[in-house]
Every structure is written in C-alpha cells, then in structure tokens.
Amino acid sequence: MSAVAINHLFGLPETIEKLIFPTSRSGEGNETRGGSNNNIPIDILESPKEYIFYVDIPGISKSDIQVTVEEERTLVIKSNGKRKREDHDESEEGCKYIRLERRLPQNLVKKFRLPEDADVEAVAAKYQDGVLTVTVGKVPPQPPKSKTVQIAVS
C-alpha cells in the first residue's frame, strides 16, 4: 500500500479540516504540490474573531516565505527556501550524514479555501522560532435587515 493511500486512510485531521474549510468548485482546498508536503505540520484554530494557522517550518528564512490570498478566498503559503545544514563539511574526510529526517520540500505550497466569514482584508503573518502564524480575521455577522412590504388594495 502506498504512502499516499495510507495518508488518505488515516488523514482524520485533513478530513476535519475539509469539513471546516470546504473545497471550492475548482477542486481547491488543502492543496499540496512539490512532493511530500503532507508531512508539514499545520494546526488551524477558529476563535470567535479569527482563524489562526500555525505552520511548522523551522530553518527557513523569513524572507523565503510568502503568504498571499488568491482568487478572493484561497490562502496560499509558499516557500522556496532551503534549510541550511549544520556547518559540518561533508567533503571533509570521514564526515557524512548518517540520517536526514529534517528535510523540507524545496517548493512548499499549501492552499486553504477560506470560509465565507473570513475577512481577506484582515490577514496578518508572523514567523518566530520556526513557526509561521497566519491570522485571518472574521467578518462580524450582519444582523438580518427587516423589510416593510406595502400591501396593495385590489
């Protein structure tokens, strides 16, 4: 069984995320490109006033991360940066990596379809200690407007 099939079978958080953030008609939702981006940890918190996305991408420079809103309601998080390896020179005799588990995809792209109450004008992002925090404000609910209808006499 492939890793994609296993991730699909046991992807409960992604399933819950798709319920909260439904996919658009074009098939976008939590879309990943560029390899195994599914292993990038992302937490999404909904509060009464905002949605908060927490993305673990340690070792990447802040200048290598882009956060945009496309097509009005699609939050896009991208990074083309590469994590720098420790200062050990592998060309030095007797020096080699035995295990490399802290790899990030070279082209990280994560897309999230935002709900209707997301305020795409109120998006903020900060990057600290390897965690990108993207905050999307919510539009306050509008009270229903009442309408008076004139009754015609016939």
PERAKA-V973046 format. One record per residue. N is the residue number from 1. PHI is phi in radians with two decimals (NA if undefined). OMEGA is omega in degrees with one decimal (none if undefined). Layout:
n-><N N>
phi-><PHI PHI>
omega-><OMEGA OMEGA>
This chain:
n-><1 2 3 4 5 6 7 8 9 10 11 12 13 14 15 16 17 18 19 20 21 22 23 24 25 26 27 28 29 30 31 32 33 34 35 36 37 38 39 40 41 42 43 44 45 46 47 48 49 50 51 52 53 54 55 56 57 58 59 60 61 62 63 64 65 66 67 68 69 70 71 72 73 74 75 76 77 78 79 80 81 82 83 84 85 86 87 88 89 90 91 92 93 94 95 96 97 98 99 100 101 102 103 104 105 106 107 108 109 110 111 112 113 114 115 116 117 118 119 120 121 122 123 124 125 126 127 128 129 130 131 132 133 134 135 136 137 138 139 140 141 142 143 144 145 146 147 148 149 150 151 152 153 154>
phi-><NA -1.31 -1.11 -1.11 -1.14 -1.13 -1.06 -1.15 -1.16 -1.88 -1.51 -1.01 -1.05 -1.15 -1.13 -1.10 -1.05 -1.18 -1.23 -1.31 -2.04 -1.10 -1.29 -1.42 -1.13 -1.41 1.61 -1.36 -3.05 -1.51 -1.76 -2.19 -2.42 1.40 1.84 -1.58 -1.24 -1.13 -1.61 -1.44 -1.19 -2.37 -1.96 -2.18 -2.02 -1.92 -2.02 -1.06 -1.91 -2.86 -1.92 -2.19 -1.86 -1.96 -2.13 -1.49 -2.43 -1.22 1.43 -1.81 -1.23 -1.01 -1.25 -1.62 -1.96 -2.13 -2.15 -2.39 -2.06 -1.95 0.84 1.23 -2.30 -1.96 -1.42 -2.11 -2.02 -2.24 -2.66 -1.86 -1.30 -2.03 -1.26 -1.40 -1.38 -1.01 -1.24 -1.22 -1.62 -1.17 -1.29 -1.15 -1.07 1.45 -1.97 -2.72 -1.33 -1.63 -2.51 -2.19 -1.88 -1.64 -1.39 -1.97 -1.04 -1.22 -2.14 -1.36 -2.43 -2.17 -2.15 -2.33 -1.36 -1.45 -1.21 -1.07 -1.52 -1.35 -1.63 -1.21 -1.47 -1.98 -1.97 -2.34 -2.42 -2.46 -2.25 -2.56 0.93 1.42 -2.07 -1.57 -2.03 -1.96 -1.98 -2.07 -1.20 -1.86 -1.37 -1.08 -1.10 -1.55 -1.17 -1.09 -1.56 -1.59 -2.28 -1.62 -1.93 -1.35 -1.71 -1.52 -1.66 -2.03>
omega-><-176.2 178.7 178.9 179.4 179.2 177.4 179.3 -178.6 -175.5 -177.3 -177.9 179.5 178.2 177.9 178.0 178.9 -180.0 176.1 -179.8 -177.8 -175.0 179.3 179.0 -180.0 -178.5 177.0 178.5 177.3 171.6 -174.6 177.3 177.1 171.3 174.8 -170.9 178.6 -178.9 -179.9 174.8 -177.0 178.0 173.6 177.8 -178.7 174.2 174.0 179.7 -175.4 -173.8 170.6 -179.3 178.8 176.4 -176.8 177.4 175.2 -177.2 175.4 179.1 178.8 179.1 -178.8 179.2 -177.4 177.0 175.3 -178.8 171.2 -178.9 175.6 176.1 -172.6 -178.8 176.4 -177.4 176.1 -177.1 170.7 174.4 -177.0 177.3 176.1 178.7 176.0 177.1 -173.1 -179.8 -179.9 -178.5 178.8 176.5 -176.4 177.8 -178.3 177.5 175.0 177.9 -180.0 176.4 179.8 -174.5 179.9 171.2 174.7 -179.1 179.8 179.2 174.2 175.6 179.3 179.4 175.9 -176.9 178.8 -176.4 -177.7 177.9 178.4 -175.4 174.7 -177.5 178.7 177.8 179.8 172.9 -177.6 -178.2 176.7 176.6 179.9 174.0 178.4 178.9 -179.1 178.0 -179.9 176.5 174.0 178.8 -179.5 179.2 177.1 179.9 -179.9 176.8 -178.1 177.3 -179.0 177.7 179.4 179.6 177.8 -179.4 none>
